[in-house]
């Protein structure tokens, strides 16, 4: 039996995928409401294919509880926030989960950390917590790091098809865990040491963050001298060795917007490019806010309450708002004591911010200017409804003229 600890955006799909492929699984989470929802036969967030996978896992016997189980393999998938001042990872949830596992696990059990952590986190925090209990790592407890590699909106497919990395102290234990993930993973599974596994996951997300920052910085440069950044990127990308990404209103989610800061926090004198890249990405919501003010001035608008932000989630077609650029923009606006902007997102059914709408047409009726923060399919399919508005298109998706860009 596998006990998956933490049933959030990563832990739940992982538990379901294992169960759906014949592995006996018990999912554990400290959130009683979440566990109750799962036991009532409902998933806790929207994701393509998740309900189907959930039903298959339930038929295969998966169980959900707040209790830790006595078994020989645990998969820990709990949040790893970072300190916004020091930029260092906060491993408290991982350490707490491991501590709880140690109260019930038998001798020789394997603890697999799936949570993304900075290089050296397991050495600095997890090993000492285990050794403080008088346990010998490699004998009483085996440690493994198997960082997730999936993205909201495509989780089920990527769990099945993406390559995986397994970091372990002992090759034999690494191969054992590899065989567990191979029960469903069709991608290549590489076994290496723990610190390498920690570093590769953070580097992957850092690579993406730096490339996004380059596109965002180009947008700022081109805006300064009134050049078309999209046309420039399009032409540059015709070069066989150039592949510039598209700029956007900011970076959200719990990977690209967070993980690179781990390297900045741990290597402040070395991670200079990463540091500046993250600052560039973090500055985009305020850049968009300034564009809104510029357009208002140009159009003679004086009533900010007639401006609407389309999209609250951090990316299209998901209900995940973690580190959302829209939320960052609203926080920035609040600091300036401005009138709250109107907000709408088809995926967020409950009120989470002031002036939030839940009907697209009513939202449009109450705004003169719409700022496209997220390119949900809904707005792509309803371009005709916004064609008469002042539009700030942060993703270059509009198919009509007269649109403003970042």
C-alpha positions in Angstrom: 0.0 0.0 0.0 1.1 3.6 -0.8 0.2 6.4 1.6 0.1 9.7 -0.3 0.4 12.7 2.0 -1.1 15.9 0.8 -4.1 15.8 -1.6 -3.7 19.2 -3.4 -2.9 20.0 -7.0 -0.1 17.4 -7.2 -0.8 14.9 -4.5 -4.4 14.1 -5.6 -3.7 13.4 -9.3 -0.7 11.3 -8.3 -2.7 9.3 -5.8 -5.5 8.8 -8.3 -3.1 7.8 -11.1 -1.5 5.2 -8.9 -4.8 3.7 -7.8 -6.2 3.7 -11.3 -3.3 1.6 -12.4 -3.7 -1.1 -9.8 -1.7 0.2 -6.8 -3.4 0.1 -3.4 -3.5 3.8 -2.3 -4.7 5.7 0.8 -4.6 9.5 0.4 -4.1 11.5 3.6 -4.7 15.2 4.1 -5.0 17.3 7.3 -7.9 19.3 5.7 -11.0 17.6 7.0 -13.3 19.4 4.6 -11.2 18.3 1.6 -11.2 14.7 2.7 -15.0 14.8 3.3 -15.5 16.2 -0.3 -13.4 13.4 -1.8 -15.2 10.8 0.2 -18.5 12.2 -1.0 -17.3 11.4 -4.6 -16.3 14.9 -5.7 -13.0 16.3 -6.8 -11.7 19.5 -5.2 -10.6 21.4 -8.3 -11.2 21.5 -12.1 -8.8 19.7 -14.4 -9.2 18.0 -17.7 -9.7 14.3 -17.3 -9.5 14.5 -13.5 -13.2 13.4 -12.8 -12.8 10.4 -15.1 -9.5 9.4 -13.4 -11.1 10.0 -10.0 -14.0 7.6 -10.8 -11.6 4.9 -12.0 -9.5 5.3 -8.8 -12.5 5.0 -6.6 -13.6 1.8 -8.4 -10.1 0.5 -7.8 -10.5 1.1 -4.1 -8.7 4.3 -3.3 -9.4 5.7 0.2 -9.2 9.2 1.7 -8.6 10.0 5.3 -6.9 12.5 7.7 -5.0 9.6 9.3 -1.5 8.5 8.4 -1.2 4.8 7.5 1.2 2.1 8.5 2.9 1.0 5.3 6.3 0.7 3.7 6.1 3.6 1.1 4.9 7.2 1.7 4.7 9.9 -1.0 4.8 13.4 0.5 3.3 16.1 -1.7 2.7 19.1 0.5 3.2 22.9 -0.3 6.6 24.4 -0.2 6.2 28.2 0.0 9.1 30.6 0.0 10.0 33.5 2.3 9.3 36.6 0.1 12.0 38.5 2.0 14.9 35.9 2.1 13.7 34.1 -1.1 14.5 30.8 0.6 12.3 27.8 0.6 10.1 27.2 3.7 10.3 23.5 4.3 8.0 23.5 7.4 5.2 21.5 5.7 7.5 18.9 4.4 9.3 18.5 7.7 6.0 18.3 9.6 4.6 15.7 7.2 7.8 13.6 7.5 7.6 13.9 11.3 4.0 12.6 11.3 5.0 9.7 9.0 7.8 8.8 11.5 5.2 8.3 14.2 3.5 5.5 12.4 5.9 4.0 9.8 7.6 0.6 10.3 11.4 0.2 10.2 12.7 0.2 6.7 10.0 2.4 5.2 10.7 4.6 2.2 9.6 8.3 2.3 9.4 9.8 -1.2 9.4 13.7 -1.2 7.4 14.9 -4.3 7.2 18.5 -3.2 9.5 20.8 -5.1 12.4 22.0 -2.9 15.6 23.9 -3.3 18.9 22.0 -3.8 20.1 20.8 -0.4 16.7 21.1 1.4 16.5 17.4 2.2 20.1 17.5 3.6 19.4 20.7 5.6 15.9 20.0 7.0 14.6 16.5 6.3 17.6 14.4 7.3 18.2 16.2 10.6 14.5 15.8 11.5 14.8 12.0 10.9 18.1 11.7 12.7 16.7 13.7 15.7 14.4 10.7 16.2 17.3 8.4 16.6 16.7 6.8 13.3 19.4 5.8 10.8 18.8 6.9 7.2 19.5 4.0 4.8 18.6 1.5 7.5 15.6 2.6 9.5 14.3 5.0 6.9 15.0 5.4 3.2 14.8 8.8 1.5 13.9 9.5 -2.1 13.1 12.7 -4.0 10.8 12.4 -7.0 9.8 15.9 -8.1 6.6 16.3 -10.0 6.7 17.6 -13.6 3.1 18.4 -14.5 1.2 21.6 -15.3 -2.4 22.5 -14.4 -4.7 22.1 -17.4 -2.8 19.1 -18.7 -2.0 17.2 -15.5 -3.5 13.8 -16.4 -1.8 13.6 -19.8 1.6 14.8 -18.4 1.5 12.4 -15.4 1.2 9.6 -18.0 3.7 10.9 -20.5 6.3 13.2 -19.0 9.7 11.9 -18.1 10.5 11.6 -14.4 13.5 11.9 -12.1 14.1 9.8 -9.1 16.7 10.9 -6.6 17.8 8.3 -4.0 20.8 7.6 -1.7 20.7 3.9 -2.6 20.4 2.7 -6.2 18.3 -0.3 -5.1 15.7 2.0 -3.4 15.7 4.3 -6.4 14.9 1.4 -8.7 12.2 0.3 -6.4 10.5 3.7 -6.5 11.1 3.9 -10.2 9.1 0.6 -10.7 6.3 2.2 -8.7 6.0 5.2 -10.9 6.5 3.0 -14.0 3.1 1.5 -13.1 1.6 4.5 -14.9 4.4 6.7 -16.3 5.2 6.0 -20.0 8.0 8.5 -20.1 11.7 7.8 -19.3 12.4 7.6 -15.6 16.0 8.5 -14.6 17.5 7.4 -11.3 20.1 9.8 -9.8 21.1 11.2 -6.4 18.8 13.3 -4.3 20.6 16.6 -4.6 20.7 16.3 -8.4 17.0 15.6 -8.5 16.4 18.7 -6.3 18.5 20.8 -8.6 17.1 19.6 -11.9 13.5 20.4 -11.0 14.4 23.9 -9.9 16.6 24.5 -13.0 13.8 23.4 -15.3 11.4 26.0 -14.0 14.2 28.6 -13.8 15.0 28.1 -17.5 11.4 28.8 -18.3 11.2 31.8 -16.0 14.3 33.4 -17.6 13.0 32.9 -21.1 9.7 34.5 -20.2 11.5 37.4 -18.6 13.4 38.0 -21.8 10.2 38.3 -23.7 8.7 40.6 -21.0 11.7 42.8 -21.1 11.5 43.0 -24.9 7.9 44.2 -24.5 9.0 46.9 -22.1 11.8 48.1 -24.4 9.5 48.1 -27.5 6.8 49.9 -25.6 9.3 52.6 -24.6 10.0 53.4 -28.3 6.6 52.5 -29.7 7.7 49.3 -31.6 5.6 46.2 -32.2 7.1 43.5 -30.0 4.9 40.8 -31.5 6.0 41.6 -35.0 9.7 41.7 -33.9 9.4 38.4 -32.1 7.6 36.8 -35.1 10.5 37.9 -37.5 13.2 36.9 -35.0 11.7 33.4 -34.6 12.0 32.8 -38.3 15.7 32.3 -37.5 16.4 28.6 -37.2 18.1 28.9 -33.8 15.8 31.5 -32.2 12.6 30.7 -30.3 11.5 33.7 -28.3 8.4 33.3 -26.1 5.4 35.7 -26.0 5.3 38.4 -23.4 2.4 38.5 -20.9 0.9 40.3 -17.9 3.0 38.4 -15.4 3.9 34.9 -14.2 1.8 32.9 -11.8 1.3 29.3 -10.5 3.3 27.6 -7.9 6.3 26.6 -10.1 7.7 29.2 -12.4 6.8 32.2 -10.2 8.3 30.5 -7.1 11.0 27.9 -7.7 13.6 30.2 -9.3 13.6 32.3 -6.1 15.0 29.2 -4.3 18.3 29.6 -6.2 18.3 33.4 -5.6 17.8 32.8 -1.9 20.5 30.1 -1.6 23.0 31.7 -4.0 22.4 35.5 -3.8 25.9 36.4 -5.1 25.8 34.0 -8.0 22.2 33.9 -9.3 22.3 37.4 -10.8 20.5 36.7 -14.2 17.9 34.7 -12.4 17.3 37.5 -9.8 16.8 40.1 -12.5 14.6 37.8 -14.5 12.3 37.2 -11.6 12.1 40.9 -10.8 11.2 41.5 -14.4 8.4 39.0 -14.3 7.2 40.1 -10.9 7.0 43.7 -12.3 4.7 42.9 -15.2 1.4 43.3 -13.3 2.4 46.9 -12.3 3.5 47.5 -15.9 0.0 46.4 -17.0 -1.5 48.7 -14.4 0.5 51.6 -15.8 -0.6 50.8 -19.3 -4.2 51.0 -18.1 -3.6 54.5 -16.8 -1.9 55.5 -20.0 -4.8 54.3 -22.1 -7.3 55.9 -19.8 -5.5 59.2 -20.2 -5.4 58.8 -24.0 -9.1 58.0 -24.2 -10.1 60.6 -21.7 -11.5 58.1 -19.3 -11.8 59.3 -15.7 -13.9 56.5 -14.1 -11.7 53.5 -13.2 -14.8 51.6 -12.1 -15.7 51.2 -15.8 -12.5 49.1 -16.3 -12.7 45.3 -16.2 -10.1 42.7 -15.8 -10.9 39.5 -17.7 -9.3 36.5 -15.9 -8.4 35.7 -12.3 -6.5 32.4 -12.7 -2.8 32.3 -13.4 -3.3 30.5 -16.8 -6.0 29.7 -19.2 -8.8 27.1 -18.7 -8.0 26.2 -15.1 -9.3 27.3 -11.7 -5.9 27.7 -10.2 -5.3 31.3 -8.8 -2.0 30.7 -7.1 0.3 33.7 -7.6 -2.1 35.0 -10.2 -0.9 38.1 -12.1 -4.4 39.6 -11.8 -4.3 39.2 -8.0 -0.9 40.8 -8.0 -2.2 43.7 -10.1 -5.2 44.2 -7.8 -2.8 44.2 -4.8 -0.7 46.8 -6.5 -3.7 49.0 -7.3 -4.9 48.7 -3.7 -1.6 50.2 -2.6 -2.3 53.2 -4.8 -5.7 53.6 -3.1 -7.5 53.5 -6.5 -11.1 52.5 -7.1 -11.2 48.7 -7.3 -11.5 47.4 -10.9 -14.2 45.0 -12.0 -13.2 41.4 -12.4 -14.6 38.3 -14.1 -13.4 34.8 -14.6 -15.6 31.9 -15.9 -13.6 29.4 -13.8 -13.9 31.1 -10.4 -17.5 30.6 -9.3 -17.1 32.1 -5.8 -16.3 35.7 -4.8 -12.6 36.1 -4.1 -12.2 39.8 -4.8 -14.3 42.9 -4.6 -16.4 43.8 -7.7 -16.3 40.3 -9.1 -18.8 39.2 -11.7 -20.0 35.7 -12.5 -21.8 36.4 -15.8 -19.8 37.4 -18.8 -22.5 39.5 -20.5 -23.3 41.5 -17.3 -19.5 42.0 -16.8 -19.3 43.5 -20.3 -22.4 45.6 -19.8 -20.7 47.3 -16.8 -17.3 48.1 -18.4 -16.0 50.4 -21.1 -12.5 49.0 -21.1 -11.5 45.3 -20.9 -8.1 44.1 -20.0 -7.4 40.5 -21.1 -5.3 39.1 -18.3 -6.0 35.4 -19.2 -6.7 33.8 -22.6 -9.5 31.5 -21.6 -11.2 29.7 -24.4 -14.4 31.6 -23.6 -13.0 34.9 -24.7 -11.4 33.5 -27.8 -14.8 32.2 -28.8 -16.5 35.6 -28.0 -14.3 38.2 -29.7 -17.4 39.8 -31.3 -18.7 40.7 -27.8 -15.7 42.8 -26.9 -15.0 44.4 -30.3 -16.8 47.6 -29.3 -14.8 48.1 -26.1 -11.5 49.7 -25.4 -9.3 46.6 -25.2 -5.9 46.1 -23.6 -4.8 42.7 -25.0 -2.0 41.3 -22.8 -1.7 38.1 -24.9 -2.0 39.3 -28.5 -5.1 37.2 -29.1 -7.6 39.7 -30.5 -8.5 39.4 -34.2 -9.7 42.9 -34.8 -8.0 46.3 -35.1 -7.7 49.2 -32.6 -6.5 47.0 -29.8 -3.9 48.2 -27.3 -1.1 45.9 -26.2 1.4 45.8 -23.3 
